[in-house]
Amino acid sequence: MDTSLRKFYPWFTALGLLVGGLVIAAYYKDQFREWKVWQREYVKAELARAATPAQRAAAARIPVEIRQFVLPELDRVDRCTSCHVAAEDPSYAGLRLPLAYHPNHDRHPFDKFGCTICHQGQGRATTREAAHGHVEHWDRPMLEMKYIQSACGKCHLPTDVPDAPKLAQGHDVFEKAGCIGCHKLHGTGGVIGPELDKVGANRSPEWLLKHFKNPATVTPGSAMPPIKASEADLDALTLYVLSFTGEPLSAYYVSMKTIPGPAAGRRLFEEKGCLGCHSVGGKGGNLGPALDEVAKRHDPAWIVAHFKNPPGMTPGSVMPQFDFTEQEMRALTEFLLSLTDTNVVGFLKVPGAASPIERGKAVYKKYGCAGCHGADAVGGVPNPNSKTAEQVPGLKFVSEGYTKDELQKRILDGQREIPLMDPKRPPAPLYMPPWRGKIAQGELDDLIAYLMSLLPKGEKVDF
């Protein structure tokens, strides 16, 4: 051997030791990955619990491996159970995470839903920090538990989940605040503000809460007024808006939205005042036929067709043609089909009068009029440089300034050009958007009846 190479022996030795050390370090690092540590802890716990040789042998055979759910319909792979290995075992209920049982997981089986559809986070990750989403370039970290009910709104109607009361509370605040009057959601609403379909995926809870309290602090120049509500209501509103993720979900996951059940139909039945004309169990009006056991007289297809065109299915019918969506018609049909159960009849509310004014008040709420004109149509929402004292006018005296036809035209056409207090200053940010093609004629008639009723008796204003 060439003696000239001898001088490199120490370097070869050092390099070999370094490579060997790196291999050993890599081996030990791999052996003590977080998920492996927790799986071994789980095996130890199972061995300690074993009461028979067979149970002990079964525990010893539990493999230490990556566990995952591949969900192509949700476009995700979730490996959370690599650490949360006891999530499906009720005997681990109440123990500390991650070796703890997930309550009620059978309602949403992991093999169908995974974990991140509800909890968010990074499903493919295998370390705690990365899986929880608290890493750079990952914008969907795990939801805090106080906001976890927002996930229900991805697949369910917000008022149809008894175990998610804050979601329903947030939906109620959203409606009362009239957000839909300026923002479009699911194709419905105003155009003054941005669409909300994906805002829950693009904004953090902290940002949303600050925005609701004082929009201009997080969106300079925003015309949106602060939402005046309690801290609890604002927190619920934040939770509800977080459900607006815009995630494309298949019919399996959104069945409660696409095919609402009898509960949704019953609420609609009551809201529309159907008992003003029809009776159920002896309660209600007699202008239309009784609806007891209507399923024995008509099949579901006939009922849906009747909602679409009452006179077409029942010649001479005086029932108005409501502008129901496909989902609403299906929900109402499901409810009517359930009327074979006499137990449901006793719970129906018989409105003292399903008057146009009461229905119009509901329309005012539905289309977000309160967002600009106030919850009770008293106005007061800031609108800088508008001639009406730099605020949106109230509607208390609208019947003194408009005829019904004029008011209908104003609602349908809107008012883009707002009279300015100072032509040299920027235009007023809030304006009346057109509602033509967005509001049904029956709803419009009821809304006008409500607005015309607002003038207090004995009061009058000069224009």
C-alpha positions in Angstrom: 0.0 0.0 0.0 1.2 3.5 -0.8 2.6 4.9 2.4 1.6 8.3 1.2 -2.0 7.5 2.1 -1.1 6.8 5.7 -1.3 10.5 6.6 -5.1 10.3 5.7 -5.8 7.4 8.1 -6.7 9.7 11.0 -9.1 11.6 8.7 -10.7 8.4 7.5 -11.1 7.2 11.1 -12.7 10.5 12.2 -15.0 10.6 9.2 -16.1 6.9 9.8 -16.8 7.7 13.5 -18.8 10.8 12.5 -20.9 8.8 10.0 -21.4 6.0 12.5 -22.4 8.6 15.1 -24.9 10.2 12.8 -26.4 6.8 11.9 -26.7 5.9 15.6 -28.2 9.4 16.4 -30.7 9.1 13.5 -31.7 5.6 14.8 -32.3 6.8 18.3 -34.1 9.9 17.0 -36.4 7.7 15.0 -37.0 5.4 17.9 -38.1 8.2 20.2 -40.4 10.1 17.9 -43.3 11.6 19.7 -45.9 9.3 18.2 -43.8 6.2 19.0 -43.3 7.2 22.6 -47.1 7.6 23.0 -47.9 4.3 21.3 -45.4 2.5 23.6 -47.1 4.1 26.5 -50.4 2.9 25.2 -49.0 -0.7 24.9 -47.7 -0.5 28.5 -51.1 0.6 29.7 -52.8 -2.2 27.8 -50.3 -4.7 29.3 -50.9 -3.4 32.8 -54.7 -3.7 32.2 -54.5 -7.3 30.9 -56.3 -9.7 33.2 -55.7 -12.9 31.3 -52.8 -14.4 29.3 -54.8 -13.9 26.1 -55.3 -10.2 26.8 -51.6 -9.8 27.6 -50.6 -11.5 24.4 -53.0 -9.3 22.4 -51.5 -6.2 24.0 -48.0 -7.3 23.2 -48.9 -7.7 19.5 -50.1 -4.1 19.2 -47.9 -2.6 16.4 -46.0 0.6 16.8 -46.7 2.3 13.5 -48.1 5.4 11.7 -51.9 5.3 11.9 -53.9 7.3 9.4 -57.2 7.9 7.7 -57.2 8.5 4.0 -60.3 10.6 3.1 -60.3 11.4 -0.7 -63.8 12.9 -0.6 -62.4 15.5 1.9 -59.0 15.8 0.2 -57.1 15.0 3.4 -55.0 12.4 5.2 -55.3 12.6 9.0 -52.6 10.9 11.2 -53.8 12.3 14.5 -54.5 8.9 15.9 -50.8 8.1 15.7 -50.6 9.9 19.0 -54.2 9.9 20.0 -54.2 6.1 19.8 -56.9 5.6 22.5 -59.4 8.0 20.9 -61.8 5.2 20.1 -61.5 3.3 23.4 -64.2 4.3 25.9 -62.2 2.8 28.8 -59.8 5.7 28.4 -62.5 8.3 29.0 -61.3 11.1 31.3 -57.6 10.3 31.1 -55.0 12.9 30.1 -54.3 13.6 26.4 -53.2 12.3 24.1 -54.1 8.9 25.6 -57.7 9.7 26.1 -61.0 8.7 24.6 -62.8 11.1 22.2 -66.4 11.5 23.4 -69.2 10.8 21.0 -66.8 10.0 18.2 -69.3 7.4 16.9 -71.5 10.3 15.6 -68.7 11.2 13.2 -66.6 8.0 12.6 -63.0 8.7 12.0 -62.9 6.6 8.9 -65.5 8.9 7.4 -64.7 12.3 8.9 -61.1 12.1 10.1 -60.1 14.7 12.7 -59.1 18.0 10.9 -62.5 18.5 9.4 -63.6 19.5 12.9 -60.5 20.4 14.8 -58.4 21.8 11.9 -54.6 21.5 12.1 -52.2 19.7 9.8 -53.4 16.2 9.4 -50.3 14.7 7.6 -47.9 15.9 10.3 -46.4 13.6 12.8 -45.2 16.0 15.5 -47.4 17.8 18.0 -46.4 21.3 17.0 -46.8 20.7 13.3 -50.0 18.6 13.6 -51.6 21.3 15.7 -50.7 23.8 12.9 -48.5 26.1 14.9 -45.8 26.3 12.3 -44.7 28.6 9.6 -46.7 28.6 6.3 -49.7 26.8 7.8 -52.7 29.1 8.2 -55.3 26.7 9.6 -54.1 25.9 13.2 -56.2 23.8 15.5 -59.3 25.6 16.8 -59.5 26.5 20.4 -62.1 24.3 22.1 -64.3 27.4 22.8 -64.7 27.7 19.0 -65.0 24.0 18.1 -68.8 24.2 17.6 -68.1 26.3 14.5 -67.1 23.1 12.7 -70.7 21.8 13.0 -71.8 24.7 10.7 -69.8 23.2 7.8 -72.3 20.4 7.4 -75.3 21.3 9.5 -77.8 24.1 9.6 -76.7 26.3 12.6 -80.0 25.8 14.4 -80.2 22.1 14.0 -77.4 21.0 16.3 -78.6 20.8 19.9 -75.1 20.2 21.2 -73.8 23.4 19.5 -75.8 26.2 21.3 -73.2 28.8 20.6 -73.4 28.2 16.9 -77.1 28.9 17.0 -76.5 31.9 19.2 -74.0 33.3 16.7 -76.4 32.7 13.8 -79.0 34.7 15.8 -76.6 37.6 16.4 -75.6 37.5 12.7 -79.3 37.9 11.7 -80.0 40.6 14.3 -77.0 42.6 13.3 -78.2 42.5 9.7 -74.9 41.4 8.3 -76.6 40.0 5.2 -77.7 43.5 4.2 -74.2 44.5 3.2 -72.4 41.1 2.7 -73.3 38.3 0.4 -73.3 34.7 1.8 -74.1 31.6 -0.3 -75.2 33.9 -3.1 -77.7 35.9 -1.1 -77.2 39.4 0.4 -75.9 42.9 -0.3 -72.8 44.0 -2.2 -71.5 46.9 -0.1 -69.1 44.7 1.8 -67.0 41.6 0.7 -68.5 38.2 0.3 -68.3 36.0 3.4 -68.3 32.5 1.9 -64.6 31.8 2.8 -63.9 34.4 5.5 -63.8 31.7 8.2 -60.9 30.0 6.4 -59.0 33.2 5.9 -59.3 35.0 9.2 -58.3 34.1 12.7 -60.8 34.3 15.6 -58.8 37.2 17.1 -59.0 39.2 13.8 -62.8 38.6 13.5 -63.5 39.6 17.1 -61.5 42.8 16.7 -63.3 43.5 13.5 -66.7 43.1 15.0 -65.8 45.4 17.9 -64.2 48.1 15.7 -63.9 47.3 12.0 -61.7 50.4 11.2 -58.9 49.2 13.4 -58.2 46.1 11.3 -59.6 47.3 8.0 -58.7 51.0 7.6 -61.4 53.0 5.9 -64.1 50.4 6.6 -67.6 51.8 6.5 -68.9 48.9 8.7 -70.1 50.2 12.1 -69.0 48.4 15.3 -71.5 45.7 16.3 -73.1 46.7 19.5 -73.5 43.4 21.4 -72.4 41.8 24.6 -69.0 40.1 24.8 -70.7 36.7 24.8 -72.7 37.5 21.7 -69.6 38.8 19.9 -67.8 35.6 20.8 -70.7 33.5 19.5 -70.7 35.6 16.3 -67.0 34.9 15.9 -67.7 31.2 16.3 -70.5 31.3 13.7 -68.5 33.2 11.1 -65.6 30.7 11.5 -67.9 28.1 10.0 -67.8 30.0 6.7 -64.9 28.1 5.2 -66.3 27.5 1.7 -64.9 23.9 1.8 -66.3 21.8 -1.1 -68.0 18.8 0.6 -69.8 15.9 -1.0 -73.5 15.2 -0.4 -72.6 12.7 2.4 -71.2 15.4 4.5 -73.7 18.2 3.8 -76.9 16.1 3.9 -78.3 18.2 6.7 -78.0 21.3 4.6 -79.1 19.9 1.3 -81.8 17.7 2.7 -83.1 19.4 5.9 -85.2 17.3 8.2 -88.6 17.8 9.7 -87.3 20.2 12.4 -86.2 22.7 9.8 -89.5 22.4 8.0 -91.4 22.9 11.2 -89.7 26.1 11.9 -90.4 27.3 8.4 -94.0 26.2 8.8 -94.4 28.4 11.9 -92.4 31.3 10.5 -94.6 31.5 7.4 -97.8 31.4 9.5 -99.2 28.4 7.7 -101.6 27.8 10.6 -103.3 31.0 9.7 -105.0 29.2 6.8 -104.5 25.5 7.6 -105.2 23.5 10.6 -103.4 20.6 12.3 -105.0 18.7 15.1 -107.8 21.1 15.3 -105.5 24.1 15.6 -105.3 26.9 13.1 -107.4 28.4 10.3 -110.0 26.8 7.9 -109.3 28.8 4.7 -107.2 25.9 3.4 -107.6 22.2 4.0 -106.6 20.5 7.2 -103.1 19.0 7.0 -103.5 16.1 9.4 -102.1 12.9 7.7 -101.6 14.7 4.5 -99.1 12.0 3.6 -102.0 9.6 3.1 -103.5 11.9 0.5 -100.5 13.0 -1.5 -97.0 11.7 -2.2 -93.8 13.8 -1.6 -93.5 14.8 -5.3 -97.0 16.2 -5.3 -96.4 18.2 -2.2 -93.2 19.8 -3.6 -94.9 20.5 -6.9 -97.8 22.2 -4.9 -95.3 24.5 -3.1 -93.9 25.5 -6.6 -97.3 26.2 -8.1 -100.4 25.9 -5.9 -103.0 26.8 -8.5 -101.4 24.4 -11.0 -101.8 21.4 -8.6 -105.1 22.6 -7.0 -107.2 24.6 -9.4 -108.8 27.6 -7.7 -106.3 27.5 -4.8 -105.8 30.9 -3.1 -102.5 29.8 -1.5 -99.8 32.4 -2.4 -96.8 31.1 -4.4 -94.0 31.5 -1.9 -90.5 31.9 -3.2 -89.2 28.8 -1.4 -85.8 27.4 -2.2 -85.5 23.8 -3.1 -84.1 23.0 0.3 -87.0 24.8 2.0 -89.6 22.9 0.0 -88.0 19.6 0.8 -87.8 20.6 4.5 -91.5 21.6 4.6 -92.4 18.3 2.8 -90.5 16.3 5.3 -92.4 18.1 8.1 -95.8 17.5 6.5 -94.9 13.9 6.0 -94.2 13.7 9.8 -97.7 14.9 10.7 -98.9 11.3 10.9 -97.3 11.4 14.3 -99.9 13.2 16.5 -97.3 14.0 19.1 -95.8 16.7 16.9 -99.1 18.6 16.7 -99.2 19.7 20.4 -95.9 21.5 20.0 -96.9 23.7 17.0 -97.2 27.4 17.7 -100.4 28.9 16.5 -99.6 32.5 15.8 -102.0 35.0 17.2 -102.1 36.3 13.7 -99.8 35.5 10.9 -100.3 39.1 9.9 -98.4 40.8 7.1 -96.8 43.1 9.6 -95.4 40.2 11.7 -94.2 38.5 8.5 -92.7 41.7 7.3 -90.7 42.1 10.5 -89.2 38.7 9.8 -88.4 39.7 6.3 -86.7 42.9 7.6 -84.5 40.6 9.7 -83.9 38.0 7.0 -82.5 40.5 4.5 -80.3 42.3 7.0 -82.1 45.6 6.9 -81.0 46.1 10.5 -77.4 46.3 9.4 -77.9 49.9 8.2 -81.3 50.9 9.5 -81.0 49.5 13.0 -82.6 46.5 14.8 -85.9 48.4 15.3 -85.5 50.6 12.1 -84.4 53.5 14.2 -81.3 54.2 12.1 -78.2 55.8 13.6 -75.6 53.8 11.8 -72.7 56.2 10.9 -72.4 57.1 7.2 -69.8 59.9 6.9 -70.7 62.8 4.6 -74.3 61.7 4.0 -76.8 64.6 4.1 -78.9 62.9 6.7 -76.8 64.0 9.7 -73.9 61.7 8.5 -75.8 58.6 9.4 -78.2 56.1 7.9 -81.8 57.4 8.4 -84.3 55.6 10.5 -87.5 54.3 8.9 -89.9 55.3 11.7 -91.6 58.0 9.5 -91.2 56.3 6.1 -95.0 56.2 5.6 -95.0 60.0 5.7 -92.5 60.3 2.9 -93.4 57.4 0.6 -96.5 55.8 -0.9 -96.4 52.0 -1.0 -95.6 52.0 -4.7 -92.7 54.5 -4.2 -91.3 52.5 -1.3 -91.5 49.3 -3.4 -89.5 51.0 -6.2 -86.9 52.3 -3.8 -86.4 48.8 -2.3 -86.2 47.1 -5.7 -84.0 49.8 -7.4 -81.9 50.9 -4.4 -80.1 54.2 -4.2 -76.5 54.3 -5.3 -76.1 58.0 -5.2 -76.4 59.3 -1.6 -76.9 63.1 -1.2 -73.7 64.5 0.2 -73.2 67.0 3.0 -70.0 68.3 1.4 -69.4 67.6 -2.3 -65.6 68.1 -1.8 -65.4 65.3 0.7 -65.4 61.5 -0.2 -68.8 60.0 -1.0 -70.8 58.3 1.8 -69.6 54.7 2.0 -73.1 53.2 2.7 -75.8 53.1 0.1 -79.1 51.3 -0.5 -78.3 48.3 -2.7 -81.0 47.1 -5.2 -83.0 44.1 -4.1 -84.7 43.4 -7.4 -84.5 39.7 -8.2 -83.4 38.9 -4.7 -86.7 39.3 -2.7 -89.9 37.6 -3.5 -93.0 39.7 -4.2 -94.9 38.2 -1.2 -92.0 39.1 1.1 -91.7 42.5 -0.4 -95.4 43.2 0.2 -95.0 42.0 3.8 -91.9 44.2 4.3 -93.7 47.3 3.1 -96.6 46.5 5.4 -94.2 46.4 8.3 -92.4 49.6 7.4 -95.7 51.4 6.9 -96.7 50.3 10.3 -93.8 51.9 12.1 -95.2 55.4 12.4 -96.4 55.9 16.0 -100.0 56.7 16.4 -100.5 60.5 16.6 -97.0 61.3 15.4 -96.3 63.1 12.1 -93.2 64.6 10.5 -92.9 67.4 7.9 -90.6 66.7 5.0 
